[in-house]
Amino acid sequence: MKPIEICQHLGQGHIDAYYDELSGKEVREVLKAGGCSVNVPPTAYTQAARRRAWRRRFDTELTGGNDNLALALLLEWLMRHHRQMLVDYLDFLGVKHTMGETDEDFCVTNPPEKLREGVAELLKKYPPAHVASYLLLVGHLQDTPVFDQTPEVLKALGVEDAAAGEYIEKHKQTYKPRMRQQQAAS
């Protein structure tokens, strides 16, 4: 699932909460990564006024489908405010890391069953939407179908059971690994 799709499924309430956790500096980083200007009107004297201007730009870009902005939002939110969840998951998998950061492609080095066991462990400790945001983003970044095809992850994102079943079936039929396609073209 692409980052913009994750954000769309999360809904406005979760996006509001994720955005509100970010500092002004972090919001600027997200906007820049999304290819957006961080300039504000000259009348925006206060931090609150600047944040309102940035938020309008942010909402416009997300509504317009800016996948780079969605990716930056999820990464910034996770790395700055929810790193312990990353640490816990990597520790569960036995992956060497530095405070939740690793170069290991752990979705390849661990069997799908183990990756899914970790889902249940995270769901015991963290809010479902947070777990789904993290794991679906990992699935996107590491190009694995495991999390897109795990009903518990989709349910944690807020996808109804019937819609999750349809999504999984469609995903199974249409998923093509990006990394293998690139290697074949080399």
Salt bridges, closest charged atoms under 4 A:
ASP16 OD1 - ARG55 NH2 2.35
GLU21 OE1 - HIS82 NE2 2.87
GLU26 OE1 - HIS81 NE2 2.81
ASP59 OD1 - ARG55 NE 2.79
GLU76 OE2 - ARG80 NE 2.83
ASP88 OD2 - LYS125 NZ 2.79
ASP91 OD1 - HIS97 NE2 2.65
GLU101 OE2 - ARG83 NH1 2.88
GLU121 OE2 - LYS124 NZ 3.07
ASP143 OD1 - ARG178 NH1 3.99
ASP148 OD2 - HIS171 NE2 3.99
GLU169 OE2 - LYS172 NZ 3.94
